[in-house]
Amino acid sequence: MQSPFKGLRSVTLAAAVILAAATVAYAHHGWSWTQDGFFELRGKITAIYIGNPHATLDVDAEGEVWRVDLAPPSRTIAAGFTEEVAKVGDEVTAIGHRSRDETEKLMKASRIIVNGKTYDVYPDRVPPA
C-alpha cells in the first residue's frame, strides 16, 4: 500500500521550489537591494528593454556593461522614456542607487538623461537639487 503522505511530500516540495523562486525574483524589487547613497553612471546605451517587470538599459561604462533597472513599463513610459527617445549608441547618464553587492554591475535609476532630456522614472526618489 502506498503511503498517503507521498502526495503531500510532492506538494510540499513543489511549494518550496515555487517559494524559493519567488523569493529570488522579489529580492530585486523595491529598493532594499540598493545602497543608500546616490550613484551616477555615464556611458553608452548597448540595449533598451521596455517590458515587464521593469524597463532596463544596458550601458557600457568604460568597457564594463552595467544593467540599469528603471521603473515598471507603465511608469517609465509615463515619465516620457520610450524606445523612440533613445537608441543604442546614445550617451546616457543614470542617477540612482547601485547594488549593495559591489561585484554586480547593477543599479536602479530614479533619473536618466539622454540626448539632453531628463526622465524622472521615480520622481519622488531623485537627488535633491
N, C-alpha and C positions, 0 to 999 in steps of 0.2 A: 504494500500500500504506500502511496506517495504521501509525503508529509504535507499537511495543509499550510505549512509556513514557507514552502519553497516559492510559491507565487508571491507571497508577501515580501520575501527577501528580494525577489526580482524587482518588484515595485519600489521598494526602499532604495535599492541600488540605482535604479533609473532616476528617482527623485534626487538622490545625492549628486549624480552626474549633472543633472539639469541645474541644480542649485549652485554647483561649483562653476559651471559655465556662466550663469547669470551674475555671479559674484565678480568674475573676471571682467565681464562686459561692463558692469556697474562701476568698477574701480576707476574707469577713466571718464565717468560722467560727473558733472559737478566740478568743483574746484579743489577738492581735498587732495588730489594727486599733484597739485602745483605748489611751487614755492610762494612765499608771501610777497616778496619784493617784485617790483616791475622789471621786466626783461624786454629788451629791444633786439630784434633780429632784422638784418638787412641782407638782401640777396636778390637772386633772380628766380622767378617762378619756373618750376620744371613740370608741374602738373596742377590742375584745378579740378576739384570734385565738388559739385553742389548736389548733395544727396544725403540720405539718412545713414547713420543717426546724426552726423554733423557734417557740414561742409568742411573741406580741408584744402590746404595748399601744400605742395611740396616745394621747398625753397632751397636753392643751392647758395649757401653762405660760405664763401672762402673754401670751396671744394668739398664741403660737408652738406649732405642733403638732410634738411630738417622737415618734419611733419608739423604743420601749423593747424591745429584744430580751431575751427570757427564755431559759430552758433549752429543750431539746427537749421535746415534749409529755409524754412519759412521766415525765421528771424534774420538770417543772413541776407535773403532777398529783400525783406522789408527795409533793411539798412541800406539798400541800393546796390549791394555787391551781387552781381550775376556773372555768368560765364561770358557775357558780352562786354563787360567793362575792363577785362584783363585778359591777357593771353600769355602762353608760355614764352619766356624770354623777358617779360616785363620786370622792371625793378620793383621791389616791394619792401615796405617796412612794416613789420608786425610788432605790435606792442601788447604785452600781456604778461603771462607768467609761465616760466619753464617748468618742466617736470622736476619733482623732488629727486628723482633718480637721475643724477647728472650724467650717467652713461647713456641715457636716452637722448636722442636729438628730437625732442618733442616739446611743444609749447601749446598753450591755449591763448589765443589772441582775443583781446577785447576791442582792439582797433587795428585796422590795416590801412595803409596808404599806398595807392597805386596810381601812377600817371597824374600825380599832383592832387588827387581826390582822396578824402578821408572817409572811411566807412567804419562807423562805430557799431559793431555787431553785438556788443554788450555795453551800451552807453552808460549804464549805472556802474560799470567797472573800469572806466577809462582813468588814466592817471590825472591827478589834479593839474590844472593849468599853471 
